[in-house]
Amino acid sequence: MCAGMRFASPLIPATLARRYKRFLADVVFESGDMTTAHVANPGAMTGLDRPFSRIWLSNSGSAMRKFPYTWELVEADLGSGPELVGVNTAQANLLVADALAAGLIPELRLYSSIRREVKYGENSRVDFLLESPTRRPCYLEVKNVHLMRTPRLAEFPDSVTDRGAKHLDELMAVLAGGARAVVLFVVQIASAERFAVAADIDPAFAAAFERARAKGVRMLAWRCNIELDGIEIAAPVPIMRS
């Protein structure tokens, strides 16, 4: 059983010239024309932003956007041969919304209300708040994963994330208040068989992760299948101990 999304229109192949200023990339179409695309990814994108990589873009078709193209997929060899990797972090929440609607994830079923971007904690918004008259509310944070330094081992984060550590502290607070708290790591790499926290990249996040897990925050990781026409959340992967 899978849940996923289809791209609104066929993706456009291109070659990456360079990524810069984190959110911009110069790309070359098969015609030889060059443009600048939006990179919806604040991370380091280790191993995924090499010049001359084959990539795929979506086109918003909006004349209101300065950069109508968005980088969606890249073909990368992460140790198991070339494969497609999703680099648009905004897709993770869309995928989870579909998974929740389909009842795909056992730990997140049986809620009659699903609300998004609900204020909680200290100036934060939880990705999803799941509610039911017969169950404790569940605060669900979603983290996109696209780092793989060891074949088949997905890792998070790929850069320091103070915001991520803050979210874990706030989930511990809602847990202490009687609610459920869950973090779902969405791995946009089909070859992933395991997941781990990259403690060497962000020791503070790793420490917060261990504190949260010890307090009872539920940690889940699911890998995706990636195709040129869409992405689907496919199967859970085990989370390795630090």
N, C-alpha and C positions, 0 to 999 in steps of 0.2 A: 504494500500500500504506500502510495506516495502522494505528496501535495506540492503544487508548484505554480509557476507563472509562465506565461508565454509572452515573448516580446511583441509589442503592438504592431511592429512592422519588421521585415527582414533586416538583420544587422548588416552593416556595411564593412567589408574587409578593408584593412589598411595596414601600413607598416609604421611602427613607432620610430620617430626621429629622436625625440627627447622628451622627458618629463621635467618640469621645472615649476618653481613656486608652489609645490605640492599639488595644486589643483588645476594645473594646465599641462597639456601635452601637444607638441607639434607632431602631426601625423601626415603620412603620404598615402593618397588613394592609389588604386591600381592604375588609374589614368595618368598618374604622375603629378596631379595637383596636390598642393599642400594646404592644410588648414590647422587651426588650433582647436582642440577638443577639451571639454571639461573633464576633470578627473575627480570623481565623487569618492575620494579615498584620502583621509588625512594621514595615513600611516606611511611607513618606510617603503612598503611594497618590495621587500627584499626578494630578489630573484625574478621579479615580475616586470620590472621597468627597464629592461635592457634595450638599448637602441637596436633597431632592425628586427625586433620581435614582431610576429604576426599578431594583429589585434583586430577586434571587431567593435564597431561603434553603433549606437542607436542615434536616430535623428528625431529631435522633438518636433521639427517642422514649425517651430514657433519663431515668428519674426521679432518677438519681444526679447528673445534671449540673445545675448552677445555671442555666446558660444552654443549653437544649437546641437552640436554633436556631443555625446557622452560616451566615454570609454567604458565598455561593458565586460569584455572577455579578452584574455590573452592566451596564446598557446605557449606553454612553458614546459621544460623538462625538469621536474623536481625529484628526479632520481629513479623514476619508474617508466621513463619514456615520455614523449610529448603528450600533453593533455590540455584541455581547456580549463582555465581558472577564472572564476568570477571576481572582478576587482571593484565593482560598484557596491559600496557598503550599504547604500540605501535599499538595495534589493533584499537584504536580510529580513527587515521588518515586513516587507510584502510577502515574502515566503512564509514567515511565521504566521501572519494573518490567515493565509490559506490553510496552513497546517492546523491551526486552531479551529477554523470553520469545518474542516474535514474530520476532526477528532483523531488526528494522526498520532499525537504524542500522548501515551497513556497517562502520564503524570499531570496532564493539563486538560483532561476531559471533564465532562459533567458540570460545566459552568454555563449558566443561562445567559450571562451578560459578558460581553467583551468590549472594554473601552480602551482607547489608545491615547497616549500622551497625556496622562492624568497627573496633575501636580501632586508631589509628595516630597518629604524630606526638606532639605534646605535649598530652595530655588532649583529644584529638579523636577523632571517629568518622567514617570515610569513608562516604558514602552507599551506595556499592556497591563490593565487591571482586570482580572477575571473575578466575577462575582456570581453568587447563587444564594437563594434563601436558605439552603440547607448545608452550605459549606463555608469555611473561612475564606475571606477574600485572598486572592493570590496576586502578588506583585511580581511581574515578569519582566526582567531585563534581557535584552537581546544583544549579543556581541557577534560581529562578523569576523570570520577567521579566514585568512588567505596566506598564512605563513607556513612554509614547509622547508626546513633545513635538513631534515633527515627523512629519507624516503618513507612515505606512508604515515609519518608522525606530524600531525597538524599542531600548530602552536599559536598562542595568543598571550600578550600582544606582540606586534612587530615594531613597536616604538613605545616610549614612555607615555602612559595614559593616566594622568592625575584624575581625570573625570571618571575613568573606569574604577579606580580605587575608591573614589567618593561614593559611587553607586553601590559598591559592596558594603560600605559602612552604613549607608542609608537603608539597605535591605536588612541588615542586622537589626536596625532600629525598629522597622515595621514588624519583623519577626518577634522581637521582644514585646511588641504591643499586641500580639495574638494573631497576626495574619500569617499567611504562607509567603515565602520568598523563594524565587527561582531565577537562576541565570541560565539562559540557553545560548550556547555557542553554535553558530551556524557556519559550518565549514564548507566554503565554496570550492572544494577540491575533491573530486570523485575518488581519487586513489587513497584518501585518508582512511586509516584503519585504527588509529589511536589519536588521542588528544592530550596535550600537556600545557601547563603554563610556562611561558618563557621567562623563568626567574632571572636569568642572566641579563635580559633586556630591561626588565622593570622589576627590581626587587621589591619595591613598595607595593605594586599590584599583587605580586606573588604572596607577600605577607598578608595582605588584605583578603586574598582568595582563601588562604588557609584558615584565617580567623573566621571568615564567613562560613566556610564549610564545617568547621568545628562547632559553630553556634547552631547549625541546622539549616543554613541556606542550601537549597537543593541545586546541584550543578549538573547540567545536562549538555551533551554535545551530539549533534546530528550532522552527518555529511550530506552533501548534495550531489545529484547527478547534473552535469552541465552539458547542454547541447546548444547548437547555434540558434535553435528556435525557442529555447527556454531553459529554465532552471527548476529543479524540483528537490524538495527535501526528501531524502530517500531512506536513511537508516541511522540508528544510533551508533556511536562509537564510544569505547570505554575511555574514561578519564584517568590518566596515569597519576600516581602519587608523586609528589615532589621529592 
